[in-house]
Amino acid sequence: MARYILLLSLALPLLALSCSDGFNVGQDGAESSVADCTSQNLLLSDSLVADSIAVDSAHAIHADSVRIVIEFFDAFGEPMNHPVEIQLEDNFFPDTRMTDHHGTLTYMTHKDHVVYVVYSNDTLITYENMKGGEELTDHLQLNVRPMYGRIMDNNGTPHVNMPVHMHFRSGRKDRTSACGSDVLFTTDSSGYYHTYVPTYFHSIVLRTCGFVFGVIPRAEFESYPKQNFLFDPFEVENRCAYGLPHHEFFLEIPVSEGYDKMSVEAKNWPALFALDETLEMEESVIVKIVFPHRTSTYKLKKRNGAFYVPKMQVCIR
């Protein structure tokens, strides 16, 4: 009995020392750099991904399925930390997904499918002959660079949730301002935007609701990637006197025959932005300026796919 007690008394300190060492290692690991933690996670993911149930039972992959994980980087090698739209073609069925705020796209598919990943009409990678129950991880660098800024009206009020269509001109003689594949993004609650542009354009044309409000030459963009804009195209000048009486602008949009024209207050920005898709398809609109005792109208027609609004003039004495 004395011998048993002696052995037990020797074993307990060793056991306590072993637990203490393990806790210290854990503390050191918690204080290690983010890069170290990331590399360890990648090693675990790469080595244990085949046994998905054992590694991560909460996100297990079925035997007939495959999880595709793609991390996107810009032309400078930085993670694309603002969502971009990625097109997928999964067994000839098109799909559109947005990357998350870490530049990552996660997609589940069947192991027998063929999946094409497309960005800006370019096929980036093709997945085929996949093995069920696994996770495929890829890192793709896109030939794009960030563009950011803010959009306001002439009074400095930010345009909130403003839809912006971004069109790329290919050369000096290119005068187009719109096409069906233009990039679409929206401003945030403070009028700021953040998007990505390719590195091979000649100039950028920005428009909303069919109206052009900015053209950026490539040389200017390379010097100033942050671009702020004003959008308030509805201006009127009195040619016959100083000052103008109170007035309001309205847009009249033609609709199908037999119905009245759709009318919206032009400077009611939320109402105008809600008609972005409609105005993108229309080829002409009427701008109406309503004064207390008279109304002036101007017809606008699209040129090269967009409306260009000159400063309108009236004569009120």
Phi, psi and chi 1 to 4 in degrees:
 res  aa     phi    psi   chi1   chi2   chi3   chi4
   1 MET       -  -43.3 -176.6   67.0  178.8      -
   2 ALA   -62.3  -36.8      -      -      -      -
   3 ARG   -65.5  -39.0 -178.5  178.8  178.8 -176.5
   4 TYR   -65.6  -42.1  174.8   76.3      -      -
   5 ILE   -64.4  -39.0  -67.0  173.7      -      -
   6 LEU   -63.0  -43.6  178.1   61.0      -      -
   7 LEU   -64.5  -40.6  -71.2  173.7      -      -
   8 LEU   -64.7  -39.4 -175.0   60.1      -      -
   9 SER   -67.4  -29.1   64.3      -      -      -
  10 LEU   -78.2  -33.1  -69.7  173.8      -      -
  11 ALA   -75.9  -35.3      -      -      -      -
  12 LEU   -61.2  -46.1  -76.0  173.1      -      -
  13 PRO   -60.9  -38.2  -22.9   33.8      -      -
  14 LEU   -64.6  -40.5  -69.1  173.4      -      -
  15 LEU   -65.1  -42.1 -178.1   60.2      -      -
  16 ALA   -64.1  -40.1      -      -      -      -
  17 LEU   -63.7  -40.3 -179.2   60.9      -      -
  18 SER   -62.6  -44.6  173.5      -      -      -
  19 CYS   -65.1  -37.1  -67.9      -      -      -
  20 SER   -66.0  -40.8  175.6      -      -      -
  21 ASP   -62.6  -42.2  -71.9  -17.8      -      -
  22 GLY   -62.8  -39.7      -      -      -      -
  23 PHE   -65.1  -39.7 -180.0   77.1      -      -
  24 ASN   -63.9  -39.9  -71.2  -23.1      -      -
  25 VAL   -62.1  -40.5  169.7      -      -      -
  26 GLY   -62.7  -40.5      -      -      -      -
  27 GLN   -63.5  -43.8  -69.4  -81.0   32.5      -
  28 ASP   -61.2  -41.6  -67.3  -20.2      -      -
  29 GLY   -63.0  -37.0      -      -      -      -
  30 ALA   -66.7  -27.2      -      -      -      -
  31 GLU   -91.8    0.3  -64.9  175.1    0.1      -
  32 SER   -72.0  165.0   62.7      -      -      -
  33 SER   -67.9  160.5   67.7      -      -      -
  34 VAL   -61.8  -37.7  175.0      -      -      -
  35 ALA   -61.7  -40.7      -      -      -      -
  36 ASP   -63.4  -44.6  -68.4  -22.3      -      -
  37 CYS   -61.6  -41.7  -68.6      -      -      -
  38 THR   -63.4  -44.3  -56.6      -      -      -
  39 SER   -64.8  -36.9   62.8      -      -      -
  40 GLN   -64.8  -43.1  -68.8  170.8    6.5      -
  41 ASN   -61.9  -40.1  -69.6  -22.5      -      -
  42 LEU   -64.8  -39.5  -74.0  174.8      -      -
  43 LEU   -63.3  -42.6  -73.9  173.1      -      -
  44 LEU   -63.9  -43.8  -75.0  173.3      -      -
  45 SER   -62.0  -43.0  174.2      -      -      -
  46 ASP   -69.2  -36.3  -69.9  -17.2      -      -
  47 SER   -87.3  -26.1   59.2      -      -      -
  48 LEU  -114.9    6.4  -60.6  179.1      -      -
  49 VAL   -65.6  -26.7   71.0      -      -      -
  50 ALA   -64.7  -35.0      -      -      -      -
  51 ASP   -96.9   69.0 -171.2    6.4      -      -
  52 SER   -64.7  -32.7   57.6      -      -      -
  53 ILE   -68.4  -40.3  -64.7  178.2      -      -
  54 ALA   -70.6  -36.3      -      -      -      -
  55 VAL   -77.1  -45.6  176.2      -      -      -
  56 ASP  -148.9   86.1 -171.7   -4.7      -      -
  57 SER   -66.8  -24.7   58.7      -      -      -
  58 ALA   -72.5  -24.8      -      -      -      -
  59 HIS  -123.6   44.0  -61.4   86.9      -      -
  60 ALA   -65.2  145.8      -      -      -      -
  61 ILE  -104.6  127.6  -54.5  173.3      -      -
  62 HIS   -64.7  156.8  -66.9  -66.3      -      -
  63 ALA   -63.5  -23.2      -      -      -      -
  64 ASP  -102.0   11.1   61.6  -10.1      -      -
  65 SER  -121.3  163.4  -60.4      -      -      -
  66 VAL  -137.7  136.2  175.9      -      -      -
  67 ARG  -101.2  124.0  179.9 -173.8  -65.7  127.6
  68 ILE  -104.2  125.9  -62.7  173.3      -      -
  69 VAL  -124.3  119.4  179.8      -      -      -
  70 ILE  -122.4  127.5  -52.7  174.5      -      -
  71 GLU  -103.0  126.7  -64.8  178.2  -16.5      -
  72 PHE  -104.8  141.0  -69.6   93.3      -      -
  73 PHE  -128.6  151.4  -60.8   84.0      -      -
  74 ASP   -85.1 -174.3   63.9   20.4      -      -
  75 ALA   -64.9  -20.6      -      -      -      -
  76 PHE   -91.5    1.6  -57.4  118.2      -      -
  77 GLY    83.2   11.3      -      -      -      -
  78 GLU   -92.6  144.8  -63.1  -65.9  -31.4      -
  79 PRO   -59.4  141.4  -21.9   32.3      -      -
  80 MET   -81.8   89.1  -62.5 -179.3   67.0      -
  81 ASN   -87.3   16.9   54.1    7.1      -      -
  82 HIS  -128.0  135.9  -72.3  -91.8      -      -
  83 PRO   -57.7  138.7  -23.6   33.6      -      -
  84 VAL  -127.9  156.4  -64.5      -      -      -
  85 GLU   -88.5  127.2 -173.9  177.7  -86.2      -
  86 ILE  -117.3  132.0  -57.1  -64.9      -      -
  87 GLN   -94.8  138.4  -68.6   81.1   39.4      -
  88 LEU  -122.8  146.2  -60.0  166.5      -      -
  89 GLU  -125.5  106.3 -172.3  174.6  -58.2      -
  90 ASP  -107.0  103.9 -170.5  -19.5      -      -
  91 ASN    51.9   47.4 -109.3   29.9      -      -
  92 PHE    74.7    4.4  -54.3  105.9      -      -
  93 PHE  -101.5  120.1  -73.4   96.2      -      -
  94 PRO   -74.0  148.3   26.2  -32.0      -      -
  95 ASP  -148.9  152.8 -167.4    5.4      -      -
  96 THR  -127.4  131.6  -60.4      -      -      -
  97 ARG  -132.8  155.0  -62.2  -65.1  176.3   93.8
  98 MET  -107.0  139.6  -60.6  -64.2  -67.1      -
  99 THR   -70.1  160.9   60.1      -      -      -
 100 ASP   -87.7 -172.4   63.3   17.9      -      -
 101 HIS   -77.1    3.8  -71.7  -81.3      -      -
 102 HIS  -109.9    6.7  -56.8  -72.9      -      -
 103 GLY    77.4   23.0      -      -      -      -
 104 THR  -112.3  138.2  -58.6      -      -      -
 105 LEU  -118.0  127.4  175.5   69.7      -      -
 106 THR  -117.9  131.3  -57.9      -      -      -
 107 TYR  -144.2  133.5 -177.1   74.1      -      -
 108 MET  -103.4  137.9  -66.5  -69.5  -64.7      -
 109 THR  -146.9  173.6 -173.2      -      -      -
 110 HIS   -84.6  145.3 -167.1  -82.2      -      -
 111 LYS   -63.5  -25.0   65.4 -178.8 -179.5   68.9
 112 ASP   -89.4   -2.2  -65.4  -29.4      -      -
 113 HIS   -81.3  161.7  -73.6 -170.0      -      -
 114 VAL  -111.8  125.5  176.6      -      -      -
 115 VAL  -119.6  125.7  178.7      -      -      -
 116 TYR  -105.2  134.4  -61.2   90.6      -      -
 117 VAL  -108.7  121.7 -179.5      -      -      -
 118 VAL  -125.4  137.4 -179.8      -      -      -
 119 TYR  -134.5  125.7  178.0   77.2      -      -
 120 SER    53.2   46.2 -171.8      -      -      -
 121 ASN    68.9    7.2  -62.8  -37.1      -      -
 122 ASP  -107.9  128.1  -68.1  -30.4      -      -
 123 THR   -76.8  120.1  -59.7      -      -      -
 124 LEU   -89.2  -40.8  -55.1  175.5      -      -
 125 ILE  -159.8  150.9 -167.9  169.5      -      -
 126 THR  -123.7  134.1  -57.2      -      -      -
 127 TYR  -111.5  125.5  -65.9   95.5      -      -
 128 GLU  -154.1  165.9   55.3 -174.2  -23.8      -
 129 ASN    51.5   47.3  -60.1  -38.2      -      -
 130 MET   -85.4  155.6  -63.8  176.8  -74.7      -
 131 LYS   -99.3  127.7 -179.7 -178.6  177.8 -178.2
 132 GLY   -65.0  149.9      -      -      -      -
 133 GLY    82.0    6.4      -      -      -      -
 134 GLU  -113.7  166.9   67.2  177.1   -2.6      -
 135 GLU  -115.5  127.7  177.3  175.7  -71.2      -
 136 LEU  -104.7  123.9  -57.5  177.5      -      -
 137 THR  -116.9  130.1  -57.4      -      -      -
 138 ASP  -135.0  153.6  -78.1  -71.1      -      -
 139 HIS  -120.6  117.3  -50.1  -88.2      -      -
 140 LEU  -119.0  131.4  -61.3 -179.2      -      -
 141 GLN  -103.1  121.8 -174.5  170.0    3.3      -
 142 LEU   -96.1  148.3  -58.3 -179.5      -      -
 143 ASN   -84.0   60.7 -166.3   25.3      -      -
 144 VAL  -132.2  160.1  -64.0      -      -      -
 145 ARG  -135.2  152.9   54.2 -167.8  -57.1  172.9
 146 PRO   -72.1  149.1   23.5  -31.5      -      -
 147 MET  -136.8  134.8  171.2 -179.0  168.8      -
 148 TYR  -151.7  163.6   53.2   96.7      -      -
 149 GLY   166.9 -156.5      -      -      -      -
 150 ARG  -144.3  149.8 -161.1 -179.8 -164.1 -167.2
 151 ILE  -126.3  129.8  -52.6  175.3      -      -
 152 MET  -136.3  171.3  -61.6  169.2  -75.2      -
 153 ASP   -91.9 -176.0   65.1   15.2      -      -
 154 ASN   -66.5  -18.6  -71.7  -22.9      -      -
 155 ASN   -89.9    0.9  -63.5  -39.0      -      -
 156 GLY    85.9    7.2      -      -      -      -
 157 THR   -80.1  125.6  -56.8      -      -      -
 158 PRO   -67.2  144.1   21.9  -31.5      -      -
 159 HIS   -86.0  115.9  -76.3  -52.5      -      -
 160 VAL   -95.8  136.4  176.9      -      -      -
 161 ASN    52.0   41.8  -63.9  -35.2      -      -
 162 MET   -85.5  125.0  174.0 -177.3  178.5      -
 163 PRO   -76.8  130.9   27.0  -31.4      -      -
 164 VAL  -124.9  124.4 -179.5      -      -      -
 165 HIS   -99.8  129.0  -60.8  -98.8      -      -
 166 MET  -112.3  117.1 -175.1  164.4   55.8      -
 167 HIS  -112.7  137.8  176.4   72.6      -      -
 168 PHE  -109.0  124.7  -59.9  101.0      -      -
 169 ARG   -90.8  141.4  -70.4  175.7  174.2  168.7
 170 SER   -90.4  -21.4   58.4      -      -      -
 171 GLY  -160.4  177.5      -      -      -      -
 172 ARG   -63.6  -32.5 -176.6  171.2   56.5   85.5
 173 LYS   -87.7   -3.9  -64.2 -177.6  178.7  180.0
 174 ASP   -76.2  120.5 -173.7   -7.7      -      -
 175 ARG  -113.2    7.6  -66.9  -68.5 -178.3  -94.8
 176 THR   -67.2  151.4   58.6      -      -      -
 177 SER  -126.5   -0.7  -63.0      -      -      -
 178 ALA  -161.4  150.5      -      -      -      -
 179 CYS  -159.5  166.5   69.9      -      -      -
 180 GLY   -65.7  -23.3      -      -      -      -
 181 SER   -98.3   15.2   59.9      -      -      -
 182 ASP   -62.7  147.5  -72.0  -16.0      -      -
 183 VAL   -72.0  139.8  177.0      -      -      -
 184 LEU  -121.7  128.9  174.7   65.4      -      -
 185 PHE  -140.8  169.0   59.6   88.3      -      -
 186 THR  -128.0  152.5   57.9      -      -      -
 187 THR   -77.5  161.9   58.9      -      -      -
 188 ASP   -91.9 -166.4   64.1   15.7      -      -
 189 SER   -70.9   -7.3   58.0      -      -      -
 190 SER  -117.3   11.2  -62.1      -      -      -
 191 GLY    84.6    4.7      -      -      -      -
 192 TYR   -86.1  154.3  -70.6  100.0      -      -
 193 TYR  -138.4  156.8   66.0   90.2      -      -
 194 HIS  -148.0  122.7 -164.9  -58.8      -      -
 195 THR  -145.6 -174.7 -173.3      -      -      -
 196 TYR  -127.5  145.1  -69.2   90.2      -      -
 197 VAL  -128.5  150.9  -59.9      -      -      -
 198 PRO   -69.9  166.4   24.2  -33.2      -      -
 199 THR   -95.9    3.5   59.1      -      -      -
 200 TYR  -118.3   20.7   48.4   82.2      -      -
 201 PHE   -85.7  162.6   62.8   87.4      -      -
 202 HIS   -92.6  -42.5  178.6  -92.3      -      -
 203 SER  -156.9  161.9   59.5      -      -      -
 204 ILE  -115.5  135.9  -60.9  173.6      -      -
 205 VAL  -115.2  128.5 -179.3      -      -      -
 206 LEU  -111.5  137.2  -61.0  177.3      -      -
 207 ARG  -145.9  160.0   68.4 -174.8 -170.8  -81.2
 208 THR  -143.6  140.1 -173.3      -      -      -
 209 CYS    52.7   30.3  -58.7      -      -      -
 210 GLY    86.6   -5.1      -      -      -      -
 211 PHE  -101.5  128.0  -65.9   89.2      -      -
 212 VAL   -77.1  134.0  169.0      -      -      -
 213 PHE  -130.9    1.1   64.4   89.1      -      -
 214 GLY  -165.0  138.5      -      -      -      -
 215 VAL  -129.8  125.8  178.1      -      -      -
 216 ILE  -119.3  111.4  -45.8  167.6      -      -
 217 PRO   -67.3  154.2  -16.3   29.5      -      -
 218 ARG   -60.9  -42.3  178.1  175.7  175.5  175.5
 219 ALA   -60.9  -39.3      -      -      -      -
 220 GLU   -66.3  -42.4  178.3 -176.5  -27.1      -
 221 PHE   -63.6  -40.4  176.4   77.5      -      -
 222 GLU   -63.8  -30.0  -70.3  178.8  -13.0      -
 223 SER   -84.7  -31.8  -60.1      -      -      -
 224 TYR  -134.6   81.8  -53.1  100.9      -      -
 225 PRO   -66.8  -20.9   21.9  -31.7      -      -
 226 LYS   -87.8  120.0 -179.1  179.1 -179.6  179.8
 227 GLN  -125.0  118.2  -61.3  -79.3  -19.3      -
 228 ASN  -103.4  144.2  -63.5  -31.4      -      -
 229 PHE  -136.1  156.8  -63.8   95.4      -      -
 230 LEU  -111.2  136.8  -63.8  176.8      -      -
 231 PHE  -128.6  104.9  175.3   71.3      -      -
 232 ASP  -162.4   70.4 -164.4  -11.1      -      -
 233 PRO   -77.9   -7.1   31.1  -35.5      -      -
 234 PHE   -94.3   97.3  -51.2  105.8      -      -
 235 GLU  -127.6  147.1  -65.0 -176.3   79.1      -
 236 VAL  -134.7  144.1   60.2      -      -      -
 237 GLU  -123.8  136.9  178.8 -176.1   34.7      -
 238 ASN   -93.0  114.8 -170.2   -2.9      -      -
 239 ARG   -81.5  -13.0  -65.5 -176.6  -69.6  108.1
 240 CYS  -111.4   -2.9  -59.0      -      -      -
 241 ALA  -167.7  166.4      -      -      -      -
 242 TYR   -82.1  139.3  -68.3  105.0      -      -
 243 GLY    81.7  164.7      -      -      -      -
 244 LEU  -134.8  141.9  -81.8  166.2      -      -
 245 PRO   -68.6  166.9   23.0  -31.4      -      -
 246 HIS   -54.9  138.2  175.0   76.0      -      -
 247 HIS  -152.3  161.9   57.6  -80.5      -      -
 248 GLU  -135.3  148.9  -66.2  179.8  -28.4      -
 249 PHE  -103.2  139.3  -69.1   91.4      -      -
 250 PHE  -132.3  147.6  -69.0   87.0      -      -
 251 LEU  -107.8  130.4  -81.3 -174.4      -      -
 252 GLU  -109.4  124.7  -71.7 -170.1  -14.4      -
 253 ILE  -113.7  125.1  -53.0  165.8      -      -
 254 PRO   -68.2  143.4   24.4  -32.8      -      -
 255 VAL  -124.3 -170.9  -67.3      -      -      -
 256 SER   -62.7  156.1   57.1      -      -      -
 257 GLU   -59.2  144.0  -67.0 -175.9    9.8      -
 258 GLY    91.4   -2.5      -      -      -      -
 259 TYR  -120.9  154.3  -67.0   87.3      -      -
 260 ASP   -68.8  157.5  -66.9  -25.4      -      -
 261 LYS   -69.2  145.3  -65.7  178.4  179.7  178.9
 262 MET   -77.9  132.7 -176.1 -174.6  -57.3      -
 263 SER  -125.7  139.0 -179.5      -      -      -
 264 VAL  -142.3  142.0   60.5      -      -      -
 265 GLU   -66.9  121.4 -174.3 -179.8  -10.7      -
 266 ALA   -63.4  -34.5      -      -      -      -
 267 LYS   -97.6   11.4  -66.8 -163.6  176.1 -173.6
 268 ASN   -85.8   85.5  180.0  -12.2      -      -
 269 TRP   -57.0  -45.2  -55.4  120.1      -      -
 270 PRO   -59.6  -40.0  -25.1   35.4      -      -
 271 ALA   -67.3  -39.9      -      -      -      -
 272 LEU   -65.8  -46.1  179.8   65.8      -      -
 273 PHE   -63.5  -29.1  -63.9  156.6      -      -
 274 ALA   -66.0  -19.2      -      -      -      -
 275 LEU   -99.2   16.7  -68.1  173.9      -      -
 276 ASP   -55.5  -49.0  173.3   71.3      -      -
 277 GLU   -63.3  -40.3 -173.0  174.8  -11.1      -
 278 THR   -64.6  -46.3  -60.9      -      -      -
 279 LEU   -69.2  -27.1  -71.3  165.8      -      -
 280 GLU   -64.0  -30.5  -82.6  -69.5  -53.0      -
 281 MET   -90.3  -22.6  -65.2 -174.0  -65.2      -
 282 GLU   -75.6  146.1  -66.5  -63.9  -26.6      -
 283 GLU   -97.9  -14.3  -70.5  -61.1  -41.2      -
 284 SER  -153.5  151.0   65.0      -      -      -
 285 VAL  -142.4  164.5  -65.9      -      -      -
 286 ILE  -111.0  127.4  -60.3  -66.9      -      -
 287 VAL   -98.4  124.1  178.5      -      -      -
 288 LYS  -116.0  128.9 -177.8 -172.1  -65.8 -175.9
 289 ILE  -109.2  117.2  -48.6  173.6      -      -
 290 VAL  -103.9  114.4  179.0      -      -      -
 291 PHE  -101.1  169.2  -65.0   96.8      -      -
 292 PRO   -57.3  -34.8  -27.2   34.9      -      -
 293 HIS  -125.1   10.0  -57.8  -66.2      -      -
 294 ARG  -162.4  163.6   61.5  175.4  -70.9 -177.5
 295 THR  -135.4  134.0  -62.4      -      -      -
 296 SER  -115.7  142.0  -60.8      -      -      -
 297 THR  -127.4  148.5   58.4      -      -      -
 298 TYR  -138.1  134.9  -60.9   83.9      -      -
 299 LYS   -98.2  128.6 -175.3  172.7 -176.2  177.9
 300 LEU  -110.0  132.8  -60.1  179.7      -      -
 301 LYS  -117.5  145.8  -69.1 -175.0  177.3 -179.1
 302 LYS   -71.8  140.9  -79.4 -174.6  175.8  175.0
 303 ARG  -122.6  125.2  -70.9 -171.4  -65.3  111.7
 304 ASN    57.6   28.5  -58.6  -41.4      -      -
 305 GLY    96.9    5.9      -      -      -      -
 306 ALA  -150.8  159.4      -      -      -      -
 307 PHE   -86.8  137.1  -62.8  116.9      -      -
 308 TYR  -120.3  120.3  -66.9   82.3      -      -
 309 VAL  -103.5  113.9 -173.3      -      -      -
 310 PRO   -76.8  165.9   29.3  -33.5      -      -
 311 LYS   -70.7  120.1 -179.5  178.2  -73.3 -172.1
 312 MET   -79.8  148.4  -67.3  161.8  -81.7      -
 313 GLN  -124.5  141.8  -65.3 -178.5  -30.2      -
 314 VAL  -133.4  169.2  -64.9      -      -      -
 315 CYS  -127.9  100.7 -179.1      -      -      -
 316 ILE  -125.9  116.9  -58.6  177.8      -      -
 317 ARG   -93.0      -  -61.6 -175.0 -173.6  -81.6
